[in-house]
Amino acid sequence: MEVQKFYYDNKIVRNFLYATIVWGVVGMLVGLMVAFLFFFPEWMAQDKWSLPWLSFGRLRPLHTNAVIFAFVGNSIFTGVYYSTQRLLKTRMYSDLLSQINFWGWQLIIVAAAITFPFGYNSSKEYAELEWPIDIAIAVVWLVFGYNLIATIIKRRERHIYVAIWFYIATFVTITILHVFNNLEVPVSLMAMKSYSVYAGVQDALVQWWYGHNAVAFFLTTPILGLMYYFVPKAAQRPVYSYRLSIIHFWSLIFLYIWAGPHHLLYSALPDWAQSLGTVFSIMLIAPSWGGMINGLLTLRGVWDKVREDPILKFFVVAITGYGMSTFEGPMLSLKNVNAIGHFTDWIVGHVHIGALAWNGFLAFGMIYWLLPRMWKTNLYSQKLANLHFWIGTLGILFYAIPLYWAGFAQAAMWKQFNPDGTLVYGNFLETVTQILPMYMMRAFGGTLYLIGILILAWNAIMTIRQGSAVEDEAAEAADLEPVTVSRLPGETWHYALERKPVQFTILAVIAIAIGGAVEIIPTIVVKSNIPTIEAVRPLTALEVEGRDIYIREGCNNCHSQMIRPFRSETERYGEYSKAGEYVYDHPFLWGSKRTGPDLMRIGGKYNDAWHFSHMYDPRITSPGSIMPRYPWLFTDKLDYSLVSEKLKTLSIVGVPYSDTYIEGATANLEEQANEISANLNKDPNIEITADAEIISLIAYLQRLGVDIKTE
């Protein structure tokens, strides 16, 4: 066949590389601000001024989304656009689609950076963005996927390499996860508010099916694809084992999708679903460590270079972080281990090993490898790259180790009993103040990690300034000759499959669809999975508005609404949670971390005046508390102009509000608000109007858990 000349599109790679560095700095900076709020809780809320858009509950989702989708997301696109063209020996299918992918993704990130601080938040962890942005994500993601698949179709390399397998699995799985987890009904086409179509237990299962697999198929499979491309390139060695990569790929994508329920152990989720999550999580160790071994053994024969080459150092720590995370995850899915780790800072340390070491260091190694090649020069400073490596590594250690310590300390203190059967630390706050030194060390570690990224940025700027960008890189390859679709003599079944990308993609879809279908469909359609409780009633109109403020302020970031069936929890919080209590919760608000106590049965535990004072300044009622203040709730007027539309929307997704109640929603809301404000104003130290936002939040908090509350 005639050799054809063509050009690789380096402009799109360059744009995503710039975005990776910029958003890396932003994401880590916001994370550092969040870390400092743990021991300076009044930093953004004073008597004379307050900045609600910089409060913990609004910044936390901004931090997680900026790191996951902005920093790691852009690094994925950087590596995918660079490696795909070279592995397939062709330019991307469409420069226009590549540019739509880039600018669309950046606009989505900017939209997140604006809407989160303003309190537009659906509450679903790692999927908090509201419905218009969810639609934009779907469109931009499909553009990326179409461009990727079309490029694979027009390739000049007959067999698709293992990195491409992981890119395909990433595209199809994230598409399915995003669409099904974000099925929601907007309150109005003009309002940034929607309610999930799923309720309570079903919503929790779908969310953690998404949440766990967002980690799997956004933070793992594409990064594995990058590992399989860039580590052999940097080591100048072929991947250790082709057969191991086949086993790694298919077993990983099949098993991962089943493991989501291990985030809901000891919850109101049916036991059979919890057990499936545990079993498949344990099995995940095998393919995960197979991938880790394949990555590390690719360095066989070049370990001496690791001493000098910062790129290989970054890759070694990244792969080691992957191995540690994928060992720790299955261990945390064991019920006895989960009982210790869940809701504690151990989980925060665990996920940051994955994010900072596995995702971050692999991105840094890739960037240092790309910079000289994209700008046809040498890296400005190897010494600065080495300095970045050591500062970043110390940052990870100073970040993670204190949080593991804090997690064990929390678990031990929560469960400790006196000889008379009472809790040793009956006041939850005692378990918080004990770990403040660990939070300070965590912030120090985060500072080191951020300094490392700033060093990277400086090194990148100086390298680019001394180099010359090659926007269209010349290449040549022969076109493919037609061959039979049947297996060729001596060809294995998988080698034959690797030249059939459509069949390969269909098989990948089947592999990832089975686990989700087996777990989710029965939970939704089999009524006996969620026994109903007659005493449980929908929230009132005012309580719905209060719940929306609870979500807006991100209260679920620190407070759970799920009491596990442990004596230490029933003693502290009350009766354990039942599945039937959540049937009207759109969305569920179980939370995943307890920086503060569980609120499932907070209703009626304190009077309205206590909640009033606590929300104004938590240190009035709880000296030493690290909870932030919310002074704006006392001055801002409740906007309940959409309350009827909200109730109509909730009735569409299954909450039994009658037409009569919806018609009288405004009057009902005002009546309940007047009762609460009148009760509060009996206190000589309180003066509040019925239309203040705090009134609705108090109404919601006082309702929690009272439907079946027992003495």
MISE-218642 format. One record per residue (C-alpha): x, y, z. Coordinates in steps of 0.001 Angstrom, whole numbers, plus 500000, padded with zeros to 6 digits. Layout:
BEGIN
[[X Y Z]]
...
//
This chain:
BEGIN
[[500000 500000 500000]]
[[501109 503554 499302]]
[[502520 505428 502261]]
[[500339 508417 503127]]
[[501495 511658 504716]]
[[499363 513371 507310]]
[[499622 515571 510413]]
[[498825 514960 514044]]
[[496745 517714 515670]]
[[498884 518962 518545]]
[[496825 522133 519109]]
[[494067 520242 520881]]
[[496623 518429 523039]]
[[498296 521744 523903]]
[[494977 523357 524868]]
[[494021 520526 527206]]
[[497531 520516 528695]]
[[497251 524230 529523]]
[[493809 523637 531036]]
[[495131 520747 533149]]
[[497738 522943 534799]]
[[495423 525932 535316]]
[[492573 523883 536795]]
[[495033 521845 538839]]
[[496146 525030 540590]]
[[492538 526203 541049]]
[[491241 522854 542301]]
[[494034 522404 544843]]
[[493761 526034 545983]]
[[490043 525635 546675]]
[[490814 522389 548490]]
[[493308 524214 550670]]
[[490704 526873 551504]]
[[488315 524095 552516]]
[[491000 522455 554661]]
[[491658 525709 556536]]
[[487928 526110 557280]]
[[488177 523098 559594]]
[[490181 525065 562133]]
[[489153 528604 561110]]
[[485388 527949 560794]]
[[484443 531627 561126]]
[[486848 532719 558399]]
[[484092 533469 555862]]
[[481242 534432 558212]]
[[481672 537316 560645]]
[[479158 539534 562443]]
[[479894 542532 560228]]
[[480348 540687 556960]]
[[479893 537252 555532]]
[[480624 535522 552255]]
[[478061 532733 551906]]
[[479447 531718 548518]]
[[482747 530811 550194]]
[[481252 528712 552981]]
[[482391 525103 553464]]
[[479237 523449 552148]]
[[479397 525377 548865]]
[[483170 525180 548347]]
[[483503 521465 549026]]
[[481642 520314 545859]]
[[483528 522986 543911]]
[[486820 521491 545133]]
[[485893 517885 544349]]
[[484464 518713 540940]]
[[487412 520966 540054]]
[[489925 518247 540890]]
[[487996 515358 539334]]
[[486488 516858 536206]]
[[488643 519942 535611]]
[[492160 518841 536603]]
[[491983 515074 536047]]
[[489398 515421 533254]]
[[491575 517777 531224]]
[[494631 515584 531827]]
[[492672 512609 530479]]
[[491729 514507 527336]]
[[495368 515642 526958]]
[[496655 512098 527017]]
[[493803 510593 525009]]
[[494104 513114 522158]]
[[497887 512689 522023]]
[[498050 508906 522272]]
[[494984 508067 520175]]
[[496359 509798 517091]]
[[499699 508041 517376]]
[[498328 504619 518284]]
[[495913 504712 515353]]
[[498317 506503 512995]]
[[495807 509135 511974]]
[[494685 512659 512818]]
[[491552 512973 514928]]
[[488397 512518 512859]]
[[487314 516161 513219]]
[[489236 519225 514401]]
[[485888 520981 514900]]
[[484602 518253 517223]]
[[487897 518356 519116]]
[[487506 522095 519640]]
[[483837 521719 520677]]
[[485001 519098 523195]]
[[487641 521476 524591]]
[[485624 524680 524804]]
[[482455 522892 525868]]
[[484298 521166 528721]]
[[485849 524440 529882]]
[[482465 526211 529806]]
[[480980 523425 531921]]
[[483787 523869 534447]]
[[483222 527620 534540]]
[[479487 527007 535001]]
[[480279 524749 537954]]
[[482630 527365 539407]]
[[479790 529905 539287]]
[[476787 527812 540297]]
[[478259 525914 543269]]
[[479209 529033 545267]]
[[475707 530395 544572]]
[[474204 527271 546076]]
[[472871 525519 542957]]
[[473458 521962 544033]]
[[471554 518706 543509]]
[[473348 517139 546532]]
[[474479 513980 544672]]
[[478146 513469 545453]]
[[480383 514028 542408]]
[[477204 514747 540402]]
[[476029 517901 542177]]
[[475533 520035 539079]]
[[471986 521015 538199]]
[[470024 519824 535191]]
[[470987 522336 532441]]
[[474673 521645 533074]]
[[473996 517896 533213]]
[[472557 518153 529710]]
[[475592 520136 528547]]
[[477904 517461 529991]]
[[476033 514752 528087]]
[[476282 516676 524807]]
[[479997 517470 525145]]
[[480781 513916 526253]]
[[478956 512471 523223]]
[[480912 514835 520964]]
[[484132 513476 522470]]
[[482947 509898 522074]]
[[481815 510347 518478]]
[[485162 511900 517585]]
[[487006 509048 519316]]
[[485008 506236 517696]]
[[485151 507897 514256]]
[[488920 508229 514604]]
[[489174 504542 515479]]
[[487120 503681 512392]]
[[489428 505647 510033]]
[[492684 504358 511612]]
[[495791 503168 509748]]
[[496751 500657 512454]]
[[494823 497421 512139]]
[[494777 496314 515790]]
[[493700 498664 518539]]
[[496179 498806 521421]]
[[495224 498226 525073]]
[[495132 501968 525815]]
[[492358 502360 523230]]
[[490391 499533 524885]]
[[490326 501500 528101]]
[[489317 504716 526291]]
[[486373 502896 524679]]
[[485231 501459 528024]]
[[485513 504915 529585]]
[[483352 506548 526955]]
[[480513 504018 526920]]
[[480351 503535 530686]]
[[480467 507193 531678]]
[[477704 507865 529151]]
[[475440 505284 530787]]
[[476329 506307 534346]]
[[475806 510014 533754]]
[[472459 509624 532033]]
[[470884 507210 534514]]
[[472166 508907 537653]]
[[470977 512324 536516]]
[[467429 511411 535558]]
[[465636 514312 537216]]
[[462589 516496 536688]]
[[463172 520283 536590]]
[[460902 522381 538780]]
[[460651 524848 535896]]
[[462460 525388 532626]]
[[463571 528754 534027]]
[[464724 527437 537415]]
[[468050 525837 538344]]
[[466274 523315 540534]]
[[465273 519724 539922]]
[[464345 516597 541852]]
[[465686 513108 541236]]
[[463245 510597 539768]]
[[464546 508066 542284]]
[[463557 508104 545945]]
[[465418 507162 549107]]
[[467005 503727 548904]]
[[466749 503514 545113]]
[[468288 506957 544792]]
[[471127 505947 547120]]
[[471819 502776 545133]]
[[471803 504565 541762]]
[[473949 507391 543152]]
[[476621 505054 544529]]
[[476441 502862 541444]]
[[477378 506120 539705]]
[[479704 507427 542427]]
[[481770 504272 542705]]
[[481951 503808 538966]]
[[482767 507444 538324]]
[[485893 506595 540304]]
[[486256 503411 538270]]
[[485575 504704 534786]]
[[486643 508352 535015]]
[[489496 508215 537529]]
[[490755 504710 536755]]
[[490128 503226 533301]]
[[491256 506259 531259]]
[[494258 506676 533557]]
[[495097 503010 532992]]
[[494948 503720 529265]]
[[497421 506565 529775]]
[[499597 504261 531887]]
[[499692 501651 529137]]
[[500809 504303 526629]]
[[503088 506689 528520]]
[[504920 504314 530897]]
[[506325 502147 528056]]
[[507197 505343 526164]]
[[509038 506853 529130]]
[[510779 503559 529978]]
[[511443 502786 526304]]
[[510265 499266 527014]]
[[507220 497335 525736]]
[[504405 496668 528156]]
[[505331 493691 530351]]
[[502541 491293 529383]]
[[500016 491492 526549]]
[[498025 488549 527974]]
[[497911 490140 531409]]
[[496557 493334 529869]]
[[493695 491358 528281]]
[[492784 489752 531614]]
[[493193 493109 533356]]
[[490873 494923 530981]]
[[487933 492528 530714]]
[[487847 491403 534339]]
[[488198 494978 535596]]
[[485345 496472 533577]]
[[483057 493514 534342]]
[[483702 493403 538105]]
[[483950 497119 538886]]
[[480361 497908 537977]]
[[479013 495555 540686]]
[[480924 497085 543592]]
[[478932 500308 544203]]
[[476753 498956 547066]]
[[479828 498591 549296]]
[[479384 502347 549940]]
[[476056 501535 551624]]
[[476939 498708 554009]]
[[474851 498582 557195]]
[[472451 501063 555599]]
[[468786 500596 554694]]
[[469815 499066 551353]]
[[468590 495447 551019]]
[[471133 492944 552354]]
[[471384 491025 549089]]
[[472592 494159 547293]]
[[475111 494897 550053]]
[[476454 491353 549805]]
[[476865 491589 546035]]
[[478819 494804 546491]]
[[481141 493156 549006]]
[[481751 489983 546990]]
[[482572 491769 543757]]
[[484718 494348 545556]]
[[486896 491598 546978]]
[[487241 490009 543547]]
[[488405 493373 542176]]
[[491764 492991 543895]]
[[492888 490471 541279]]
[[492486 492557 538105]]
[[493501 495774 539852]]
[[496766 494327 541088]]
[[497251 492586 537751]]
[[497230 496030 536161]]
[[499553 497445 538793]]
[[502010 494569 538308]]
[[501844 494983 534548]]
[[502666 498673 534921]]
[[505544 498241 537361]]
[[507098 495273 535548]]
[[507133 497321 532364]]
[[510038 499088 534081]]
[[512036 495843 534293]]
[[515601 496470 533205]]
[[515372 500254 533614]]
[[514972 500592 537373]]
[[518350 502313 537498]]
[[516841 505177 535470]]
[[514214 505745 538141]]
[[516910 507237 540379]]
[[517534 510080 537924]]
[[514441 510447 535760]]
[[511642 512464 537466]]
[[509095 511227 534920]]
[[509653 507608 535898]]
[[509574 508596 539567]]
[[506145 510154 539110]]
[[504937 507054 537276]]
[[506248 504646 539924]]
[[504526 506524 542764]]
[[501351 506836 540684]]
[[501157 503094 540006]]
[[502001 502331 543632]]
[[499196 504669 544712]]
[[496862 502772 542379]]
[[497876 499503 543995]]
[[497377 500879 547495]]
[[493970 502351 546699]]
[[492757 499220 544995]]
[[493815 497075 547937]]
[[492303 499421 550510]]
[[488976 499749 548647]]
[[488141 496022 548741]]
[[489263 495840 552384]]
[[486827 498663 553217]]
[[484059 496641 551565]]
[[484396 493972 554288]]
[[481636 494660 556765]]
[[483849 494518 559848]]
[[486342 496960 558318]]
[[483617 499152 556868]]
[[482028 499440 560311]]
[[485242 501157 561417]]
[[486064 503259 558398]]
[[482724 504483 557038]]
[[481733 508074 557883]]
[[485297 508771 559177]]
[[488276 510655 557761]]
[[489845 507324 556808]]
[[487697 507436 553658]]
[[488884 510967 552880]]
[[492499 509798 553189]]
[[491758 506767 551002]]
[[490238 508754 548133]]
[[493063 511300 548256]]
[[495678 508561 547815]]
[[493856 507794 544594]]
[[493441 511413 543517]]
[[496807 512862 544548]]
[[499080 509882 543878]]
[[497409 507800 541157]]
[[495665 510545 539165]]
[[497840 513534 540023]]
[[501273 511960 539710]]
[[500440 510123 536506]]
[[499234 513442 535048]]
[[502426 515190 536176]]
[[504655 512477 534698]]
[[502730 512665 531422]]
[[503016 516477 531288]]
[[506776 516397 531908]]
[[507086 513787 529129]]
[[504948 515803 526691]]
[[506435 519269 527215]]
[[509782 518695 525439]]
[[508125 516761 522618]]
[[505308 519234 522014]]
[[507676 522222 521962]]
[[510755 520535 520451]]
[[513123 521472 523239]]
[[514500 520134 526490]]
[[512661 520412 529775]]
[[513631 523767 531327]]
[[514777 522225 534605]]
[[515150 518601 535644]]
[[516026 519826 539142]]
[[512694 521635 539465]]
[[510879 518508 538248]]
[[512694 516464 540898]]
[[511862 519115 543506]]
[[508210 518897 542448]]
[[508320 515132 542861]]
[[509703 515214 546402]]
[[507492 518089 547598]]
[[504448 516408 546091]]
[[505323 513053 547668]]
[[505782 514662 551081]]
[[502485 516498 550528]]
[[500677 513197 549955]]
[[502191 511665 553096]]
[[501405 514695 555259]]
[[497887 514705 553834]]
[[496957 511038 554087]]
[[498662 509736 557237]]
[[496989 512229 559632]]
[[493603 511415 558099]]
[[494112 507673 558575]]
[[495024 508438 562193]]
[[491986 510685 562545]]
[[489730 508006 561080]]
[[490805 505359 563566]]
[[490571 507855 566429]]
[[487023 508818 565436]]
[[485854 505233 565075]]
[[487354 504250 568417]]
[[485838 507210 570247]]
[[482393 506832 568680]]
[[482168 503211 569862]]
[[483666 503446 573358]]
[[481373 502585 576308]]
[[481632 503104 580067]]
[[481143 500089 582368]]
[[477595 501320 583066]]
[[476712 501088 579397]]
[[476807 504795 578570]]
[[478974 506279 575843]]
[[482375 507544 577023]]
[[482195 510371 574477]]
[[478476 511075 574538]]
[[479057 514571 573225]]
[[479996 514152 569556]]
[[482010 517365 569714]]
[[484591 515672 571947]]
[[485451 513345 569062]]
[[485948 516329 566750]]
[[488217 518493 568877]]
[[490557 515535 569452]]
[[491462 515360 565769]]
[[491979 519049 565032]]
[[495798 518608 565019]]
[[495361 516027 562251]]
[[493314 518512 560238]]
[[496129 521056 560583]]
[[498682 518517 559357]]
[[496364 517705 556453]]
[[496333 521392 555480]]
[[500148 521439 555639]]
[[500280 518446 553301]]
[[497853 520147 550927]]
[[500028 523255 550932]]
[[503075 521204 549912]]
[[501130 519538 547109]]
[[499921 522922 545821]]
[[503485 524284 545879]]
[[504480 521292 543769]]
[[501906 522172 541107]]
[[503085 525787 541079]]
[[506629 524502 540438]]
[[505265 522432 537560]]
[[503503 525507 536143]]
[[506716 527556 536282]]
[[508740 524756 534685]]
[[506126 524405 531945]]
[[506065 528145 531214]]
[[509854 528347 530932]]
[[510016 525208 528755]]
[[507370 526593 526413]]
[[509128 529964 526227]]
[[512419 528403 525177]]
[[510817 525997 522706]]
[[508835 526241 519506]]
[[505331 524801 519339]]
[[504649 522189 516667]]
[[500915 522522 516093]]
[[500656 520095 513180]]
[[503195 517304 513517]]
[[504056 515491 510285]]
[[503650 511722 510157]]
[[503247 509004 507567]]
[[501788 505524 507438]]
[[500346 503116 504925]]
[[496596 502755 504603]]
[[495046 499483 505741]]
[[494564 496651 503284]]
[[491156 494937 503394]]
[[491204 491577 505209]]
[[488585 488990 505969]]
[[486421 489475 509064]]
[[487058 485846 509997]]
[[489997 484837 512132]]
[[493218 484652 510205]]
[[495511 481625 510464]]
[[497336 481726 513811]]
[[495243 484624 515057]]
[[493815 484339 518600]]
[[490175 485279 519189]]
[[491161 488426 521079]]
[[493726 489497 518503]]
[[490976 489160 515900]]
[[488610 491184 518086]]
[[491175 493985 518322]]
[[490711 494752 514606]]
[[486914 494952 515016]]
[[486259 498087 517099]]
[[482472 497985 516691]]
[[482206 494429 518017]]
[[484750 495311 520684]]
[[482618 498263 521831]]
[[479428 496169 521882]]
[[481097 493515 524058]]
[[482387 496226 526407]]
[[478850 497619 526766]]
[[477504 494150 527603]]
[[480276 493594 530157]]
[[479556 496804 532031]]
[[475746 496650 531746]]
[[475211 493312 533478]]
[[476193 494312 537012]]
[[474206 497539 537077]]
[[471085 495858 535685]]
[[471189 492974 538173]]
[[471484 495313 541159]]
[[469341 498286 540210]]
[[466337 496844 538375]]
[[465174 494515 541218]]
[[465649 497279 543797]]
[[463339 499534 541810]]
[[460688 497093 540610]]
[[460411 494600 543512]]
[[458288 496342 546156]]
[[459309 494022 549000]]
[[462824 495517 548844]]
[[461494 498733 550378]]
[[458846 497971 553026]]
[[456574 500991 553409]]
[[455776 502544 556802]]
[[452271 503911 557201]]
[[453304 506633 559646]]
[[455751 508226 557204]]
[[454298 511336 555562]]
[[455626 513741 552901]]
[[457262 516978 554004]]
[[455119 520093 554293]]
[[455606 522973 551863]]
[[457767 524886 554362]]
[[459819 521775 555144]]
[[460456 521225 551412]]
[[461836 524765 551212]]
[[463929 524042 554315]]
[[465332 520869 552770]]
[[466304 522828 549645]]
[[468235 525262 551838]]
[[469846 522285 553634]]
[[470990 521087 550191]]
[[472010 524586 549050]]
[[474283 525033 552057]]
[[475762 521543 551623]]
[[474818 520341 555129]]
[[474985 516752 553839]]
[[478738 517194 553348]]
[[479222 516953 557112]]
[[476039 515381 558494]]
[[474622 511969 557689]]
[[470973 510948 557855]]
[[471573 507227 558245]]
[[471752 505537 561637]]
[[473399 502146 561308]]
[[472208 499210 563440]]
[[475110 499473 565910]]
[[474559 499877 569632]]
[[477018 502787 569628]]
[[474845 504593 567077]]
[[471389 503772 568460]]
[[472648 504832 571896]]
[[473858 508141 570502]]
[[471223 508941 567879]]
[[468186 506740 568457]]
[[466378 504018 566496]]
[[468312 502773 563460]]
[[467137 503874 560012]]
[[464505 501938 558047]]
[[464210 501844 554254]]
[[460566 502906 554422]]
[[461474 506204 556091]]
[[463054 507517 552885]]
[[460323 506736 550351]]
[[459543 510434 549828]]
[[463151 511656 549783]]
[[463991 513104 546362]]
[[466975 513154 546619]]
[[468250 510956 549442]]
[[470503 512769 551929]]
[[472318 509956 553731]]
[[475728 511651 553432]]
[[479090 509879 553412]]
[[481043 511679 556144]]
[[480376 512688 559730]]
[[482300 515821 560566]]
[[479209 516573 562625]]
[[476707 514160 564201]]
[[473986 512258 562354]]
[[470746 514233 561990]]
[[468323 511404 561200]]
[[466423 511867 564477]]
[[467359 515438 565319]]
[[463681 516446 565073]]
[[462310 517381 568503]]
[[465621 516740 570267]]
[[466131 520475 570784]]
[[463675 523365 570748]]
[[463411 525905 567935]]
[[465427 528501 569866]]
[[468351 526067 570175]]
[[468434 525568 566392]]
[[468115 529338 565922]]
[[471158 530032 568095]]
[[473105 527067 566732]]
[[472750 528156 563128]]
[[473612 531766 563983]]
[[476779 530756 565811]]
[[477345 527088 566682]]
[[479765 528070 569437]]
[[476874 529595 571420]]
[[475293 526184 571979]]
[[478388 524029 571428]]
[[481606 525709 572607]]
[[484563 524538 570514]]
[[482421 523551 567528]]
[[484072 523782 564089]]
[[480757 524190 562269]]
[[480574 527423 560227]]
[[478102 530211 560956]]
[[475173 530978 558663]]
[[474267 534624 559430]]
[[472721 535178 555996]]
[[469900 532768 556825]]
[[468653 535327 559363]]
[[468616 538311 557005]]
[[467767 536736 553638]]
[[464071 536376 552867]]
[[462769 532960 551845]]
[[461861 532875 548171]]
[[458905 530516 548007]]
[[457495 531744 544717]]
[[458069 528261 543219]]
[[456720 526231 546118]]
[[453640 525025 544223]]
[[455784 524053 541228]]
[[458134 522194 543565]]
[[455282 520178 545050]]
[[453898 519453 541579]]
[[457325 518230 540489]]
[[457639 516048 543561]]
[[454201 514600 542899]]
[[455331 513733 539364]]
[[458213 511671 540769]]
[[455930 509889 543232]]
[[455383 511964 546376]]
[[451607 511844 547124]]
[[450695 515528 547367]]
[[447030 516122 546613]]
[[445896 518832 544208]]
[[444182 520536 547124]]
[[447373 520670 549150]]
[[449372 521965 546192]]
[[446802 524722 545574]]
[[447011 525792 549191]]
[[450770 525325 549502]]
[[451595 529015 549918]]
[[449006 529559 552644]]
[[450071 526380 554406]]
[[453723 527449 554247]]
[[452985 530900 555671]]
[[450855 529464 558442]]
[[453590 527066 559595]]
[[456242 529797 559301]]
[[454157 532168 561423]]
[[453799 529492 564119]]
[[457552 528910 564276]]
[[458464 532610 564284]]
[[455864 533326 566982]]
[[457327 530540 569087]]
[[460851 531907 568586]]
[[459870 535492 569378]]
[[458694 534399 572809]]
[[462381 534280 573677]]
[[463374 537826 574767]]
[[466751 537432 573024]]
[[465250 536561 569635]]
[[463626 538787 567060]]
[[462901 537184 563705]]
[[460311 537524 560954]]
[[458372 534576 559544]]
[[459816 535044 556055]]
[[463469 534580 557093]]
[[465191 531549 555535]]
[[466149 530182 558947]]
[[462467 529507 559709]]
[[462144 526961 556909]]
[[465423 525269 557848]]
[[464266 524921 561456]]
[[460987 523437 560208]]
[[462903 520845 558185]]
[[465321 519929 560977]]
[[462474 519553 563461]]
[[460741 517131 561098]]
[[463679 514748 560679]]
[[462973 511309 562071]]
[[459841 512188 564008]]
[[457454 510095 561900]]
[[458571 506884 563620]]
[[460547 508348 566475]]
[[460681 506131 569546]]
[[461701 506854 573116]]
//
